[in-house]
Amino acid sequence: MGIVIIEVCDYNLLSSDELEEVFNRPEVAVMSYECMNYCGMCAVRPYAMVNGNRVFGKTREECIEKIKKAVDKELEDFYA
């Protein structure tokens, strides 16, 4: 299990497989759930939860970039 947990809904515009490829690091875990109870949000825009904080973007690419920044911030805070 990683220090940073990225959670994504199975019905989201982002896929857990895509995130696992981007975040193939031992300190990052990508968890996929059938539903994360943010009804409708997953169909509207790509989003994920990073250590409990919602991160979203207008496009998948923008969302992934924001997730990268959130992961880096979490790791920076952890190792500081």
C-alpha positions in Angstrom: 0.0 0.0 0.0 1.3 3.4 -0.9 1.8 6.6 1.1 -0.4 8.4 -1.4 -3.7 6.8 -2.3 -5.5 7.7 -5.5 -9.1 6.6 -5.6 -11.1 6.5 -8.8 -14.6 5.4 -9.7 -15.0 2.6 -12.4 -17.5 4.8 -14.3 -15.2 7.8 -14.3 -13.7 9.4 -17.4 -10.3 8.4 -16.0 -9.5 4.7 -15.7 -7.5 3.1 -13.0 -5.3 1.4 -15.6 -4.4 4.7 -17.0 -3.5 6.1 -13.6 -1.5 3.0 -12.6 0.6 3.5 -15.7 1.3 7.1 -14.9 1.8 6.5 -11.2 3.9 3.3 -11.3 5.7 4.1 -8.1 5.9 2.1 -4.8 4.7 5.1 -2.7 1.5 5.5 -4.8 -1.4 3.2 -4.8 -4.3 3.4 -7.2 -7.6 2.1 -5.9 -10.6 1.5 -8.1 -14.2 1.4 -6.8 -17.5 0.6 -8.5 -19.0 3.7 -7.0 -17.5 6.5 -4.8 -20.9 8.1 -4.0 -20.3 11.4 -5.9 -23.4 10.7 -8.0 -23.1 12.0 -11.5 -19.7 13.7 -11.1 -17.9 10.8 -12.7 -19.9 11.1 -15.9 -19.4 14.9 -16.1 -15.7 15.4 -15.7 -12.6 13.4 -14.9 -11.8 13.3 -11.2 -10.0 11.3 -8.5 -9.5 11.4 -4.8 -5.9 11.9 -3.7 -5.5 11.1 0.0 -9.2 12.1 0.5 -9.0 15.3 -1.5 -11.0 15.7 -4.7 -8.9 16.6 -7.8 -10.7 17.2 -11.1 -10.1 18.8 -14.5 -11.9 19.7 -17.7 -10.0 17.0 -19.6 -8.3 13.7 -18.7 -4.9 15.3 -19.4 -5.6 18.3 -17.2 -6.9 16.1 -14.4 -3.8 13.8 -14.5 -1.5 16.9 -14.4 -3.4 18.1 -11.3 -3.2 14.7 -9.7 0.6 14.6 -10.4 0.9 18.0 -8.5 -1.3 16.7 -5.6 0.8 13.5 -5.4 4.1 15.5 -5.4 2.7 17.8 -2.7 1.6 14.8 -0.5 5.0 13.2 -0.8 6.8 16.5 -0.1 4.7 17.0 3.0 5.4 13.4 4.1 9.1 13.5 3.6 9.5 17.0 5.0 
